[in-house]
Amino acid sequence: MKLKELAVILGAELTGAAEEDVSGAAGVREATAGQITFITGMNFRKDLEESGASAALVPLDTPDMRLPLLRVKNPRFAFARTLQLLYGRPYQAAGISEKAAIGMNACIGADASIHAFVVVADDARVGDRVTLHPGVSIGRGSVVDDDSLIHANVSIGENIKIGKRVIIHAGTVLGSDGFGFVTDGGLHHKIPQVGGVIIEDDVEIGGNCTIDRAMLGNTIIKKGTKLDNQVHVAHNVTIGEHCLIAGQVGIAGSSTLGNYVVFGGQVGVADHTVVGDRVMAGGGSGITRDVEAGQIIAGYYAMPIKDWLKVQAILPKLPELRKTIASLEKQLRELKSKER
């Protein structure tokens, strides 16, 4: 499309060749003629000056350059919208494959795309414009609501509720049994997991995640939350709205996360822990007790990040400090000995 058309869609302030055409997008260092790129600040100005791009999305305070510029409040967000405009494909219903298995009383919405080897069990419901890629299994009584996209080999157990515009990537399992056992007589006896899972609207779940069904009640992931690959959510966990959970995070049973929580990779949360709204936890943090809203934490065990940074600064000096303390203790003993 022409830059002037893109500027109107993005609400951008355009300077430069309004009639210039762009047909693709790339990073600032990789972009070539015909492509648009972006920068988030003036620390990337040199890269932009040397870029082969035909135009760039830039912050509002960026001065004029040789390239046509589209000034916006949030260049990264504008670039994401541009990618959707340039590369997104309008939805086209593929219908129901002859190699799909549709159960008794299953309800399939309008314009659905159900590919080969999909299984939709009895009494399940698939909404309008839902896409189920090959190998997807939907259990009895489960719901996948309108405009959701389920990638290949996703397993959705019985009585699972998935909202609208949800994206679930390949290999993820929703509704596996929670890890519940009771020990008696030297044996571990399984506690039946009879609850469900609720995934609210606009959630995205990465590949090879596991979301356990609740023992009783529901495991809940609220609207707008995004999970990376290989995240484990145990039974009866509640994750609030618009959270960002990076890869290999593990959240133990009956824990609760507030809204807008951000976890780096490999964060671990102990069972029955409450994490408040807008908490940010650095990668590898171990959260073993409740965290009040608004804190930034890191480390194992997780602590306020200012304290954690002090601890990290001291750790390499511990051998030297140990020698210093031993020397001081020796001097103290000698002084006490002289006093006697």
Number of C-alpha atoms within 10 A of each C-alpha: 13 13 25 19 13 19 20 11 13 16 14 21 16 20 17 16 15 15 11 14 19 18 13 20 24 15 16 22 14 12 21 18 15 15 20 28 27 25 21 15 13 14 9 12 17 9 13 24 14 10 20 19 26 24 30 26 28 28 20 16 11 17 11 10 12 10 17 20 29 27 24 22 16 14 22 17 13 22 22 10 15 20 15 11 14 13 11 10 8 6 12 11 15 13 14 19 14 12 13 17 17 20 16 12 12 18 17 20 16 14 18 22 22 29 22 17 19 24 21 27 22 18 18 23 22 25 20 19 24 26 28 29 21 21 19 25 23 28 21 20 18 24 23 28 22 21 21 26 21 26 21 21 21 25 22 26 23 25 21 25 22 26 22 20 20 25 21 25 21 22 21 24 21 27 28 20 22 24 17 16 12 9 9 8 6 6 9 11 12 13 13 14 19 16 21 26 29 23 26 21 21 21 24 23 26 22 22 19 25 23 29 28 31 28 21 13 15 22 30 24 28 22 21 20 25 21 23 19 21 21 25 20 27 26 32 27 26 23 26 21 22 20 26 19 26 20 20 20 25 20 26 21 24 19 22 22 26 21 22 21 24 22 24 19 21 19 25 24 25 17 19 17 20 21 25 20 20 19 21 22 26 18 19 19 22 21 24 16 15 16 20 14 17 14 18 18 24 25 21 14 14 23 19 14 17 11 14 17 13 10 12 11 11 12 10 10 10 11 11 10 13 11 11 12 12 12 12 12 12 12 12 12 12 11 11 10 9 8 7 5
